[in-house]
Amino acid sequence: MTVTPLDMTAAAAGGPARATVERLPLKTKLAFGVGSAAEMIALYTVVTYAMLFYNQVLGVNPVWVGLALSVSLVFDAITEPLVGAWSDRTFSKKWGRRHGWMLVAPIPIAASFYCIFNPPHLSPLGLTIWCGVSVGVLRQVMTLFHTPHLALGGELSPHYTERSKVMAYNTFFQWVGGSATAWIALTFFFPKTAQYHNGLLNPEPWAGFALTGAIAIIMILFTSAIFTMDRIPLLPKTAPGTPTFTLAEFFRDIVKALGNRSYVWLLAGYFFLSMMVGLREGLRLYVASFYWQISSSDLRYFIIGSFVGYALSFVFAARVHARFDKKATMIVSALAYAILPAITPILGQLGILKPGMPMLLPILIAFGAVSYMSVAFLTISITSALADVADENELKHGIRQEGILYSTRAFAGKLDQAVGSALAGAVVSFIAFPQKARPGHVPDEVLFNLALWDGAISIVPGVLAAVCYGRYRINHASYALTRAALAERRALAAAQ
């Protein structure tokens, strides 16, 4: 019988051969994916709502808020690689390398999330400090779950396209978490009222919203951790003789990771991509609420476009990777995500799209659908590609580095997102956007400059990201050779 490289991956995956050759159970994919829903509730809600809440609801200077959010990201970006490297070198027969970390995180994550959107009565400076500290704590404790969770996804399967399917579940549940949060928030907590055209500007419902989100986070994170524990015996193990975690070993792991050229280019691409995302997300509600003058009730319908985009990527990502490979998918997706979201504000500046026109909302939703599909394809491609990088590094260095690879990717992303968040706050201040503004009462010049930053200027870092992804070099053929070499090495070691 002829043995193919795909068959050989059974011996290279660190567990029983049959378990690695068969497709992952649906239960495992669902349980893994659902964890990203809570991550999205916690982290994406902060990125999307914190600036608007502290600036427009509480009256804090936007530059202060942007700096508070940025400082929290910087500290988190420093600790994330530490957690990733530590989890790579964790020894536990019962909890594996990842689950012990995932189980201690849910309660402190929920508590810090509640504090962010339920601050005490403080001065503007006090609120700025509260925002920075509470968001910083949230990001620190979320790292305890987020980094091992992503690393777990990278090691659940050794197969090129099965990894893409695993990450497709992860990305789709990110949409579920973000969209469900937005729908529930805009429907039950922040609906349009006679006093507030945009219910998000109403200060009363925020405490109830924070409590509901905290409860959901606890339930979802424990579900993800507990219902993936049955895979622990089948996951790659820390190699015998591997040194325990120390700062010296941590820096050696960083050097090993950065020695992979494909990984460095993925890192650089994600750096520029995160700058674009940080800027756009910081301005998104300003553009929707004040430039397009969309009510909080109508904002819910953008979920339709996001669902279409994420559903299409969920169904087709693995098939696209099988046919066109991950590199081409990353390049096209990055360019699409850079350009498409900028088209609508540019059309607004040209007078083609105007607030209140009959077809404005469907047009914005349609552009949103294609944009969300692009970013979903890009996210799935990057996270799946990182698992392929882990194979190359194991072949070269004899240690699996999913934790360090996924965490240093987040390190670059969060550092740059910190720049994006600070830039968003600086833009709001630079264009002299009025505090506690009302839709329809913001000067035209201010709105024009807001659209300029959200549109044409935000394209630049996305194009730079696409250039970086063009330097990525792992493809299906090189992946198969790497897996075959790993299988041969492990078979020889077992025979000896």
N, C-alpha and C positions, 0 to 999 in steps of 0.2 A: 504494500500500500504506500502511495506517495504521501509524504508529509509536507504540507504547505506552511508558509510563514504564519498564516492565520491559525492553523492547528497548533503550531509551536507556542503561541501565546498562552496556551493553557499552563505550560510549565513556567512561563515567565511572569505570571500574574500573582504569584505568592500564595495561591490557594489550590484546592482540588481542581483537576483538569476539567471535569464536567461542568463544574459551577461557572468557570470562566468562559467556556465555549458557548454555552446556552445563553439566550437572550436574558437580560435582567427581568425579573418579575415586574409586572405593572405596579404592584403594591410598593416595591422599592422605589421606583421612579416617582410615584406620587408622593411618597413619604419624604423623599429627598427634596423634591421640587417645592413642596408646601412650605418648607422652611424659609425659602426666599420671599414668600408672601409677607411674613412677619418682618423680615429685614427691610422690605420695601415700606411697610407701614411705618416703621421707626425712622429709617434714614431718609427715605424719599419725602416723607411728610415734613421733616425738618428742612430739607433743601427747598421744598416748594412753598411752605407756609410760614416759616419762621421769620423771614424778612418782612413779609406783609403784616404779620401779627405784631411784631415788635415796633415796626415803623408806623404803619397806618392805624393800627388799633390802639397801641400803647403810647405812640408819639415819640419813640426813640429815634435819634439821628440815624439815617440809613448807613452812614459811614461807620458809625460805632457798631451797628448790628453786623455789617459785613466783616469788620475786623474780628468781632467776637466769634462769628461762625468760622472764620479762617483760622484763628488761633486754635480752636478745637480740632480742626482738621489736621493741622500740623502735628500736634501732639499725638493724635491717633495714628497718623502715617508713620510716626517713629516707632510706636509700640507694635504695630501690626506685623512687621517682619519678625520681631522677637517671638510673638505667639506662633507664627507659622513655623519658624525653625524649631521652636520648643515642641510643638505638636508632632513634627517629623521625627523627633527623637524621644517621643513618649513611649514608655514600656508599660503595658498593662494587658494582661491576658483577658481580663473581664471587660474592659472598656475600650480596648484597641488604642489606636493613636489619636482618634478624634473625639469620641463620644464623651469622655470625661469632661472635656472642655465645653462641649455643647450643652451638657446637663446643668452646669453651674451658672449659666448665663441668663436664662429667661427672666427670673425675678428682678435682678438689678436693672436689666434692660427696661422692663415695664415701669419700674419705679422712676427711673430717670426720665423716661418719655413723659410721664404724667407731670413731672416738675417743670418741664420746658414750657408747656402750654397752660400752666396754672401757677404763675409767679405770684409772690406776695406783693403788697402795695409798697413800692420802692420809688426812689428818684430815678430819672432817666439813666444816670450813671449806675445806680444800683441794679436796674433792670438789665443794663448791658452786661454787667458782671454776672448776674444770675443766668442770663442767656448763655454766655461763654462757658461758665462752669457746668451748668446742667447739660448742655449739648456736648461738652467735652467728656463728661462722665458717660453719657449715652454712647458715644462713639467708642470709648475705651472698653466698656463692657460688651458692646455689640461685637467688637473684635474677637472676644472669646468664643463667640458662636460663629460669626460670619467667616472668618478665615479657615478654621477646621472644617466647617460645613462645605465650603467651596473645594477644599482639598479632598474631602470625602467624595464629592462628585467626580473629581478627576481620576480617582482610583477605583470607582465602582466597576468599571469595565475596561478591559485592555483593547477593545476593538475601535478602529478608526471612526466608523460612522455611528456605532452604538454610543460612543462618548458624546457625539453630537446630539443624539436623541436624549441622553441624560441631561445635557445642558439646555436642550430645548424645553424640557419640563421645568428646569430651574428658571429660565427666562419667562416662560408662560405664566408661572406662578408669581413672578415679579409683577407682571401685568395684573394678575388677579388681586394681589395685595394693594397695589397702587390704585387700581380702578375701583375696587370695592370700597377703599377708604374714601376716595373722592365722591363716589355715588352716595354713600351713607352720610358723609359730612355735608354735602350740598343739598341732600334731600331732607334729612332729619335734624341737622344741627344749624345749618346756615342757609335756609331758604330765603328767597327774596321776600321782603316785607315792605309795608308802606313807608317805614322810616329808613330802611336800608335796601337800596336797589341791589347792592352786592352784599348778601348776608354775611360774607366773610369779614366784613367791617363791623359787625355787631359783636361787642365784647362779652355778652352774656353767655353764649353757648360753649365757649372754649374749654371751660373746666370739665363739663360733661363729655365733650369730644375727647379730651385727654384721658379720662377714666375709661371710656369705652375702648379706645385704642390700646391702653395698657392691658386690659383684660384679654383682648384678642391676641396680643403679642405673647402673653404667657401660654395660652392654650395652644397656639400654633407651633411655637418653638419646641415645647415639650413633645408634641405629637411627632414632629419631624425627627427629633433625637431618638425617641423610644421606638418608633416603628422602622428605623433603619438598623437597630442594634443586632438583628438576626444576621446581618451581613458581616459582622466583625470577624468571625472565623475565616471568611473567604477573602478578606482584604489583604493587601500587601503588608508584610510585617517589617518592623525595624530589623535590619540585618544583624546577625550575631556579631558581637564584638564592636558594634557601633558605639562610639563614646557618648556618654550622656550629655545633655545640654549644658554648655557653658558659654560665656561671652566669646571666648576664643573660637569655639566651634561655630558659633553663630556667624562670626565674621568670615570664617572659612567657607561656610555655606553660602554666604552672599557672594563671595568671590567665585565659587563654583557656578552659581546661577548666572552671574553676569559674564561668565566665560562663554556662554552659548549665544552666538550671534543672532539667531532667530529670536531668542528671548529678549535680547536688548532692543531689537527693532519693534517687537510687540510692546515693550515697555515704553519706548519713545512715542509710538503711535497712540497708546492709551493716555500718555501725558498730554498731548495736544487735544485729543478727543475730550478729556475731562475738563480742560480749560473752556472749550466750547459749551459743554453741558453745564458747567457751573455758571457761566454767564447767562445762558438762555433760561435755565431754570430759575435763576434769581430774578429775571425780568418777566417771566411767563405770565404771572397773574397781573402784573402791571399792564402788560400789553393787552391781555384779554379783557380786563376790567375797565381800563381807561382809554386805550387806543381804539379797540373794537366796541367798547361799551356793551359787553355781553353780561347779562345778569348772572348771578350765582346759580340760579335755577337752570339756565340754559347751558352753563358750563358742564353740567352733567352729561350732556349729549356728546361731548368729545370722547366719552368712553366708547361710543359706537365705533369711531374711527380707530381708536387704539386696539379694540378687540379684533377688528378685521386684520390690522397689521400684525399683531402678535399671533393670531390664529394661523395666518398664512405661513409665518416663519416657523411655527411649531410643527406644521404638517410637512413643509418642504425643505427645511434646513438640511437634514441628513441626506436627502436625495440630491440637493444641490451640491453638497460637499462630495458626494460620491461621483458626481459627473464633472464638476468644474474645479474641485479641490477647495481647500479653505482659504488659500492665499487670494485667489481671484475673487472669492465671495467677500473677503474683508475689504479689498480695494474698492469694489463697486459699491458696497454698502456704506463705507465711510464717505465716499463722494456724494452718494445720494442723501445721506443724513446731514452732510454739510450744506448742501445746496437747497434741497426741497423745503425745509422749514423756513428758509429765508425768503422764499418767493412771495408769500402772502404779505409780509410787511412791505416788501419792495413794491408790490402792486398797489398797496395802500398809499404809499408815497407818491405813486404816479397818478393817483386818483381813479384807478380802475376798480378797486374795492373800496367801499365806504361803509362806515358804521350805519346800521339800520337798513341797508339795502336788502331786498327780499331774499336773495339766495346766499347771503353772506355766511350764515351758519353752516349750511350743507357744503359750501366750498371749503371753508376752513376745516370741517370734519374730513372731507375727502383728502385734502393735503396732509392732514394729520395721519390718516390711515397709511399712506405711502411712507411717510416719515417714520412712523412707529414700526412698520415692517422693516425698514432699513436698519434702524437701531437694534431691533430684535435679531435680525440676521447677523449683524456685526457682533453683538454680545455673545450669541451662541458660538460663532466662529472663533472668537478670541478665547473664550473659556475652554472650548474643546481643544484648540491648538495648544494651550498650556499643558494639557495632559500628554500630548505628543512630545513636547519639550522635556517633560519629566522622564520619558523613556530614553531620550538621547542622553540626558544627564546621568541616569542610572547606568547606562552602558559605559559612559566615560569615567564616572566617579564611584560607582558601586553603591550609591545611596539614592533612595527615592526622595524627591524634594517637592512634592505637591504643595506642602504647607508654605515653604519659602517662596516658591514660584508664584503661587496665587497671592501671597501676602505682599511681596515686593511689587507685583503688578498694582495692587491696591495702594501701596505706598506712593508710587508715582502719580496714580490717579487722584488720590486724596490731596497730595501736595498741590497739584495743579488745580483741583477743584477748589482748594482754599484760595488760590489766586483768582479763580473765576468768581467765587462768592464775594471776595473783597472787591473785585472789579465791578460786579453788579451793584454793590452798595455805592461804590465811587461814581458809577454812571448815574444812578438815581440822584445823587447829590450834585454831580457835575452839570446835569441838564436842568438843575433847579426844580426838580419835581416837588410840588407842594405836599406838605404833611397833612394827613387826614383829608385828602382830596375827595371830591365827589365826581363820579363819571359825568362827562359833558361840561365840566367847569375847569378843565385843565387847558392852559394856553396851547395853541396849535404848534408853536415852535417847539415846545417841550415834547409834545407827542411825536413830532417829526423826528427829533433827535432820538427819542426812545425807539422808534421803529428802525432808525439807522443802525443803532447798536444791536438790536435783536435780529436784524436782517443782514445787510451787506457785510458789516464788520465781523460778525460772528462766523462767517464762512471760512475765514482764513485759517484758523487752527484746525478745522476739519479737513481741509485740503492737505495740510502738512501731515496729518495723521495718515491719510491715504498713501502719501509718498513713503512713509515709514513702513506701512504694511506691504508695500511693494518689494521691500528688502527681505521679507520672511522667506525661508528657503525649504521648509519641510513640506513634502507632498506625500501622496499615497504610497508611491514607490519607495521613497526613503524611509517612511514609517515601517513598511513591511520588512525591509532589510534590518532595521533596528530591532524590531520585535523578534525576528529570527535569530539575530546574534545574541539577544538576551536569553532566548530559550536554549540556545546551544550552550551558553555559559552555565546556566542553571542546571541543565541536564548533566554536564560534565562534573559540576560540583556535587550533585546528588550521587553520581556514580562513584566519585572518590570517597 
